[in-house]
Amino acid sequence: MLLAGAAVPALGQQDKPESLLPPGFDEPAPTPAPRPAPAPSATAPAATAPGASGTAPIPSVPMPGGDTSLSNVSAAEEVAATGPVDLSRYELPDFAKHSLNRVGVLAAGNTPFPAKGFGNADGRTLAVLMQRLRAPVASRWASIALRRALMSPLDTPRHVNGADFAAERAWLLLRMGEANAARAVVNDVDGDNYTTRLLQVAMQVSLATADPGGICPIAERGNQYIQQRGWALARAMCAGLAGKPNEAGQLLDQARGGTPASDIDNLLAEKVLGTGAQGRRAVTLEWGGITRLTAWRWGLATATGQEVPASLYGTAGPQVRYWQALAPQLSPRQRAAAAELAATAGVFSSAGLVDLYSEIAEGDDANTTEGGVARDLRTAYTDGDVGDRIKAIRTLWAEASTPRTQYARLILTARAASWIPADAKVEEPEKLIASMLSAGYESKAMEWRQVVPRGSVAWGLLALGDPGAQGPVAYGDFDAFKDAAGQRRAQLAFAGLAGLGRFESSDARRGAQALEVQIGAQNDWTRAIDAAGRRGDSAMVALLAAVGMQSRVWDNVTPEALFHIVAAMRAAGMTSYARMIAVEAVTRSA
């Protein structure tokens, strides 16, 4: 059975610290009654349920004394005010209801994963894998693949309720920083089908998207089945948003539950409450004594236009910065740095970054640091002189001070780099090529094949990223690359090329021995991902690839893990992702 070793990273990675694509890439189920979350089993971790023990399960982003929820008006008050309501008039017709047998959404411009992408995997196994996965993971491209798999309309596997399976997918998406994708999955389940688990995750989705109003339709049910302060506070907020300040005030007093009125979590709820019609509450927030950023604090502060102190982001997981990048309530300048980080995790696209800096250039922030980036970016795109454009691109690269921000700038300049004509006289062509491939501009990158030296680092990137590659790579060329690239990059390039089937068998054995890459060694994880690849279970391959990359930095991703990920993706028909992950490995190991 897979459970015993599925959460173990790939070979040599035990006990290590955890650390969008251009064109061409490829009868309803019975309504379950809400039920208490099941007690954890011997194999499933108990700490993964949102809101458990009064805290949110997002690493480093606990909830304030419990989850949260919203409500409009109780059924009793409705009846008292207007008389009995014929609720059947408002029910969806059968043809408009969503089946729990298949849950997910079609993302514009993206080819969905097959509905049976998880094959015949047991739903309980999948739930444990998703719960135990430490996200975000090292690879931008692996994250993109996993996001698309989790969002796609997938058949509900056996031994799991469709709403609970949607909840696990959305919860993992949230931990990856994919707040909008998580909301799309949750919204594909009809409210009548919500389970306790999905109620909990839906609360977290509303906080991650800074949309407290999104909790209102489920606030009453959440408060009924989950006895936590957050849900009680949410009922008060919803009453305020519904324009009922008196009722909201009473509910707020009840929800405080003995905590001081000056408690920042209470004040944030009161601030949301006061934004409703007839709301007259003036609330002053003091962040001075706050030492930890929670999902509640980030979501409600952002929703009400309150800027979270920058120092608090360091107390939360990196996914909160990715939520910040996606938040339309914030100005482009406030989002810029977070958006660059989000791009390295696959949450933000190259085109999205360019659009964001274009807004900064056209707004009131043109004279800021971010405005300077926007001006250099405009030069990189619009200057008529190729030399000046290259200079602007390199200026943007030089401003990055960490490996993560350096990769972010490659993503930012990807399209601009694709407009530079291939020329043997250009210095460091490998960085231009790496920039193009970071956003999937393969055809433009391949124009450089005839001008870069064989065996150079640029040659290696093109060999890995070539969508039309035919025949094996000459080992002599790779041997020259090994000397130019250094040991670590050579190991990763070898693993990528071997996984893509670009070596003759004898050359693969020769390279493995020379570079000490044990591509033939096995453990539970390698057997699982290899088997998923052979079966063509693409969603399972995407999930297991993330399991093998449970690190925030590439330093902890082994060549052996990369080989199995690339080989399994290629076997499952995901060659585009396989090539881009291999290129990313070599790019980010420099």
N, C-alpha and C positions, 0 to 999 in steps of 0.2 A: 504493500500500500504506500502511496506517495507521501502521506502525512509525516511519516517519521523523519524524512530528510528533505522535504520540499522547501522548507524555510532556511535550509543551510546554503550559504553562498557557494559559488563554484569553487573548484579546486584551489587550494592555497589561500582561501579568503576567510577562513574561520577566525573568529575573535578579532576581526578588523573593525575599526570604528565606522559607524555608518556615516557615513559622510553627509512655415507650415508648408506647406509643400506647394511648388509652382505647378502649372498644368502638366499633365503627363504622368503623374504618380497615381501611379495607380491608386362556436358558442363560448360566451365569456366564462372564465373560471369562477367557481362559487366564491362569493364575497366573504372573506374571513372576518370574524369579529375581532376588534382590537384585543390583544391579549398581553399579559405581562411578559417582559423579556424573559426567555428561558434561562435557567441557571446554567453557568458555564459547565461544559463537559470536561472530561479528562484531557481531551485533545484540543479544545478550543480555548483561546486565552480569554480571561474574563475582563481584562482591562480595555477591551476594544469597543464596548457599547457606549455610544454618545451619552453624555450626561450621567454616567454611572458614578455613584457616590458623590453626586453633586458637582462633578467636574466634567468638562468636555474631554473626549478622548484624543483630540488633536494634540500631538506632542508639544509640550510647552505652551499650550493655549487652553488652559482649563476654563470651564464655565464658572460663573459666580454663584456658588452655592446651589447650583442646579441648572437645568435647561431653561428655555424660555418659550413662550407661546403667546398668541394673540386671539382676541375674540371680538365679535361685533356686539350682539345682544343675545341674552338668553332666550330660550324658547318660551319660558313662562312670561317674560316681559312682552314678547311679541304678541302672545295671545291676549294678554291683558290690555295692550294698547290698541290692537286692531281686530281682535276676535280671531277665531280659528283660521289658519291659513291652509289652503289646499296645496300641500307641498308637491303633489304629483305633477302639478303644472310645471314645475321647475326641474323635474328629473330628465336626464338625458335619455333619448330614445336608444333602444338596444344597439342600433347600427353605429351610434356615436360613442359607445362605451369602449374603453380600452381593455383588452384581454390581458390577464396576468400570464398567459402562456407565452407571450412574447412582449418584451419591454425594451424600449430604446428609441432613439431618434435618428433621423437622417440629417447629417450636417451638410450644409450647402457646400458644393464643390468637392466633397470628400466621398470616395467610394466606400460604402459600409462594409464591415466584415460580414462573412456569411452568418446566417441565423444560427447555424449549428457549429459556430466557430470554436466552442468548447468541447465538441465531440460528445462522447458519452460520459464525461466526467461527472462524478457525484457532486450535487450541489453543496453538500457539507464540506467536501474537500476544497471546493472553490472558495467557500466562505472563509475557511481557515487560512488559505493562501492569501486572500485579500486582506484579512484582518492582521496577519503577521507581517505583511510587507512594509518595510520601513521606507517610506517615501518622504521627499523626492529621491529619485535614483540618479545615477551618474550621467547617463546619456540623454541628451536632448531628443535624439531620434527614437530611442527606445520608449521614451515618455510619450512622444507623438503617436507611436504605434499603439501603445497601451491605452491612451486616451480615446483614440478612434475605436478600438475594440470595445472598451467599456461603454461608450456611447451608443454603439450600433444596436439596432433592433435584434436582440438575441433571444433564442428559445430558452425558456426557463428550464434548468436542469432538474433531474429527479431529486427527490428528498429535500426540496427547499421551496418555500412559498415564493411566488413571483414578486410580491412586494418586498419581502425580505431580501431577495436576490438583488433587486433594484437598489435597496438601501445599502448593501455591501459595496456595490459598484460605485454609487454616489459618494459613499464615505471614503473610499480609496481615492476617487477623483479629487475630493476636497483636500486630502492629505498631500496630493500631488500639486496642489495650488489651482486646480481646474474648477473654480467655483461656478462658472457659467455652464460648463459641461455637466457638472453635478446637478445643477438646477434643472437642466433639460431632462435628465434621466428621471429625477423625482417627479417632475410635472407630467411624465407620461403614465403615471399611475393615478387612477381615479381616486378621489378623496374617500369614497366609501370602502375602498380596498386597503386603506392604510393600516399597517400593523404598528405595534408599539415601536419596533425597531425603525420603521420608516418615519414615524412621527419624530423620533429623536433626531434622525439624520436630516429631516426636512427643517427642523429648527436650526441646525448647524448651517444648512445651505442658506437660509435667510440671513443669518449673521454674516457668513462669508461673502455674500453679495450685497451687504449693507442695505437690506430690504426688510425691515421689521414688519411692514405691512403684509409680507408674504406669509407670515405665521398666522394671521388672523383666521383664515378658514379652518385651521386645525387647533386653535387655542383651547376651545372648550374640551375637545376630546383629549388633548395632551394633558390638560390640567386634571382631567378625570382619571387617567390611567397612569400618569407619572407625577407623583407627589413631590415636586421640587419647586423651589422658590422662583426659578426663572419662568416657569409656566404660569405661575400666579401673577408675576409682574407683567407677563405678556398679555394676560387678560385685561389688566389695567391699561396698558398701552393701546390695545385695540379699542377699548371703549373710548379713549381719548381721540384716537384717529377717526372714530365713527361720529365724533361731534357730541359726545355725552360726557362733559367734564365732571359733573357731579358724581355720576356712577364711577367714572374713572378714578376720582379721588378716593372714594370709598374702597374700591378694589386695591388701589395702591397702598392704602393704610393697612389693609388686611395682608397684602403680599409681603410687606416688610418683615413680618414675622419676628419682631423683636430686634431687628438690626437697626442701627441708627439711621435717621433720615439723611445724614450727611454721607452715608456710604455711597461711593461713587457709582456702584452698580444700580442702586436705587435712584440716584440722581440722573443717570443716563436714561433709565426707564421713564422718569418724570419728564425729562426733556423731550423724549419722543411723544409722550402723552400730550404735552403742551403744544405740539405742532398741529394737532387736529383742529377742526372748526370749533370756534368759541374757546379755544385754549388760551388761558391768560396766565400761564405759569412762567415766571422768570427763574431760570436755573443757572447757577454759576458753577462750573466744574473746576476743581482744583486737582491737578495731577501730581502735586509735590510729593505726597506720601505714597504714591503708587509705585510698586516695585515690579509688577508683572503685568504683561499685556495678555488679556484673554480674548477669546472669540467674541464674547458679549461686549466687552469694552471697545474692541476695534469696530465691530459691526454697528453698534448704536452711535458711537462717536462719529464715524464716517457718515452715517445716514443723516445726522443732524448738523453736518458741516463743521464739526469740531476736529481740529488737527491733532492727531496723536503725537506726543513727543517722540522725536526720532530715537532717543535712547531706549525707549521701551520695545522697539522692534527687535532688539538684541535678546530680549527675554522670551521671545516666541520662536516657533519654528519658521523656516524659510518660506513655507507656503503662505504665510500671512503677507509677506512682501509681494507675492504673486497675486494675492487677492487685491492688494493695493494697486497693482499695475492695471487690473481689470476694472477698477471702480470708476464709473463715469461721474460720480459725485465729486471727484477730485480734479484739480486743474491738470492740464498736460505737464506742467513743470513739476507738480507734486508727484506725478506718476513716472516721470522719465527714468530715474535711476532704478526704480523697482521694475520697470518694463524691460530694461536691459537684462537684469538678472532673470526675469521671467522668461526672456527669450532663450537663455542658455538651458532652461528646463523644458523647453518646448511649449510653454504656455502662451508665449507671445511670438508672432511671426515677424519676419524681416520687413514685410510690407507694412505691418502694424507699427513697427518702430519708426519707419520713414514717415508715415502719416502723423504720428505723434509729434515728431520733431518739426514737421511742417506746420502744425498748429502752433507750436511755440514760436516759430519764426514769424508767423503772421499775427501773433498776439502781443500782449503787453510785456512779455518776458524776453523780448529779443536781446536785451542788454545784459542778461544773466549768463552764468556759465553754460546752462542748457541752451541759451540762445546762440552762444558761440559754437556749440556742437552743431546746431541747426544750420548755421552759416557755412561751416566747413562741409557739411553734408550737401548743401545746395551747390557749392563749388564742385564737389565730386561728381555731381550729376550734370551740371549745366555749363561749366566752363568749356570753351571751344578747344583749348589747348590740352592735349593728352597729358603732357608733363604736369600741368597745374592740377589736373584731376587726380593724377596719381599722388601728387604731393599732398592734396587735401585728404585723400584716403589714408595715407600714412600718418598724417597728423592725428586723425581720429584714432588710429591704432596706438600711436605713441602715448596718448593721454590715459590709456588704461593701465592700471597699476597692479592688478591681480590676475591670475590665470583665468578666473571666471569672467571678469570684465574684458579681458583681452579677447576671449571667445565671443563675448557679446558684441564687441565692435566689429569682428569679422561678419557676424550676422547682420549688423546694421548696414554695412557697406557692400553686402552681397550683390545687389543689383547694379550698383555703381561699378563694382569690379567687373561685372559681366559685360559692361560697355567699353572696357579697355581692349583695344585690338591686340591680338596675340603678336608678340614681338620678342625675338631672342635677345634684344638689347635691354629689356626690362629687368631690373635687379629684383632678386627675391620673388620670382614668379610664383613660388609655392604658396606665399601668403595670399596673393590674388586668387589662386586656384582654390585654396582652402576656404576663402571668403565666399566664393561662388557656390562651392559644394555645401557649405554650412546651411544654405537655404534651398538646396536642390537644383541649382542652375547647371545641370549636367552638360547639356549640349554646348553651352557657351564655354564651359571649362575644357571640353574636349578639343576645342579649337587650338589649344596650346600644345597638343601632343607632338606636333611637328617642329616645335621650336625649343622644347626643353630637353636637356641632355638625358640620355638613357641612363638609368641607375641613380638619377638625382632624387631629392626629396619630392620635387614637383612630379617627376615621373611616377613615383610610388603612389602619390595621391590620385593621379589619373588612372593608374592601373587598377586601383581599388574602386574608383568611382565610375569606370567606363560602362555605360549601359549596353553597349554593343560589342563587348569583348568576346573574341572568338579565339580559341586555342589557348594553350598554356603560356605562362610567363617564362621567359628564358631565365634559368637559374643564374647565369652569369650577370644579367642585368640586376637581379635581386641581390646578388652578392655585392655588387657595387653600391646599391642602395643601402645595404646593411652598414657598410663602412661610412657612408655619408650621413646616415640618420642617427646612429648610435644604438646601443643595445636595446633599450626599452622600446623605442619606436620601431625598431626592426622586428622585435618579438611580436608586437601588435600587428604590424603590417603582414608578417608571415601568417599569423593566426587568421587575419581577415582574408588573405588570398587563398589560404588552404581551405577555409570554410566556404569560399565562393567557388571552389573547385578549379582554381587557376594554376595549380601545379601538377606536373606528372607525379605519379605515385612515388617514384624513386626520389624525385626532388623534394617532395613533401617530407619523406623520411630523413633525407639529408639535412634539410633546413631545421626540422624539429630537433635533430641531434646537435647541430651546430649552435642553435640558439637556446637549447635546453627548455623547449616548450613541449610539455607532455600532453599532446593532443589526444593520445590514446587512452589516458587514464580515465577512470569512471568513478562516479559516486551516485547517490540517489537522484540528485538534481540533473546530472548529465544524462542519465538514463531516461528521466522523465521528459526533458526537453527534446532529446533525440527522437523518442517515440512519438511525441506530439507532432514533430516535424514530419516524420514518415507518414503519419495518419493524415496530415494536412489540416490539423486543428489549429488554424491560424491565431485565433483569440487566445488559446491555451499557450501557444508559443510566445505571444506578446507578453502574457502574464508571467510565464516562467523566465523570460528574458529579463524582466524587471527584477524578479527574485534573485537572479544571478548578478545584478548590478546594484545591490543595496548599499550604496555609498554615495556621498555627496561629491566625491572627487574621483577622478579617473585613476589616481594612484593605486586605489584598492581593487581595481578591476583587473583580474589576471588575464594573460593571453589565452589560457585554456578556456576560461569562461567566454571570452570573445569568440573563439573558434566555434564552440558549440552553439552560441546564439546565432552567429552568422550562418552556420551550416543548417540549423533547424529552420531559420527563416527562409533560406533558399529552398529547402525541401518543401516548405509549406506554401510556396508561391509568393513569398514576400521579399523578393530579391532586391527591390528598390530600397526597402528599409535596411536590408542586410548590408548593401553597399554603403549607404550613408552612415550607418553605425560604424563600419570599419574605417571609413574616412575620418569620422569624428574622433575615433580612438587615436589615430596617428596624429591628427591635428592638435588634440588637447593634451597629448603626452609630451609635447615639445618643451 
